[in-house]
């Protein structure tokens, strides 16, 4: 019990130090050393990292291979784009692309997003409600594993086809772009661009803190139990569908928030940002960083996005091969991600210290006759190990 408490204290201390270092790097160091262009680029990577935090919760802890997070990213992004286009519409009150491609009449379902309050609520609620409906339909029928992954990827493909077909109301293949303001702030002002980066960085730190608390809670333990032994959890009286549903909805809400931040930072949202390929790219970053850790998905998402930007400038035709090779190598040799290197090193050091301590304790008792544990002791150890799992 004492060793468990000490381990938890070290884990909590490490997570707190990681959050503080992340805050220092994002809020102090990055704005001081990066140009406005590079800082805006890092802001886009931070949006990807927010999505990765949700994937780490749903996939790393819940075992749900979410290949459709681009759908929720796109829902949040398009909701924010609706508001920004309406705010820039001018006296006509109709976005420019509707005047160019359509009849010039605003669809009724655009109208509520003139309100900033409705927009902010929609960014969170619309992806969450869609995920809730899908989760109820999928998890109640005990769909999991590869079948769940295929369904989520098919959803992303269908969503992309729907967006491309709506040229008049959603901009079609070109998407929505040309935003000039963000809740009254001029998006062409470098000061406001930095403000957007700070907002994205703070939200990333908040999502990390929320997920950290979930990992430490009773719910976090149940989520891991569902991932490893779903039938045993059901036998104990819990409904695994509800446990997975909460993680799935939270991951969708985080993706929606990230999409909403992506729109003013990058200046566009289109089917190319929300389809199958972006959804897989989100997953690759999480897998490379380490899906079962707190900071692994964030570091992996930022690293993969940065590598894509850097290498695509030099090797525009071959970047996808680099990305695929990196993913294959990490999965083949480090299935738990790059963060497993430090975890394995720390585990080896702990085993070395434990072995040394055990040897010192056993040395004075070398002449004593060994004693075998009783049957009740064995059962207690077994029960304790099962509880620890």
Secondary structure, DSSP 4 states (H G I P E B T S, - for coil): -HHHHHHHHHHHHHHHHHHHHHHHIIIIIHHHHS-HHHHHHHHHHHHHHHHHHHHIIIIIIT------HHHHHHHHHHHHHHHHHHHT--TT-S-HHHHHHS-SPPPHHHHGGGSHHHHHHHHHHHHHHHHHHHHHHHHTTT--THHHHHHHHHHHHHHHHHHHH-HHHH-GGG-EE---EETTEETTSHHHHHHHHHHHHHHHHHHHHHHHHHHHSHHHHHHHHHHH-HHHHHHTT--HHHHHHHHHHHHHHHHHHHHHHHHHHHSEE-GGGTSHHHHHHHHHHHHHH-TTSSSHHHHHHHHHHHHHHHHHHH-TTTHHHHHHHHHHHHHHH-TT-THHHHHHHHHHHHHHHHHHHHHHHHHTTTTSPP-PPPHHHHHHHHHHHHHH-
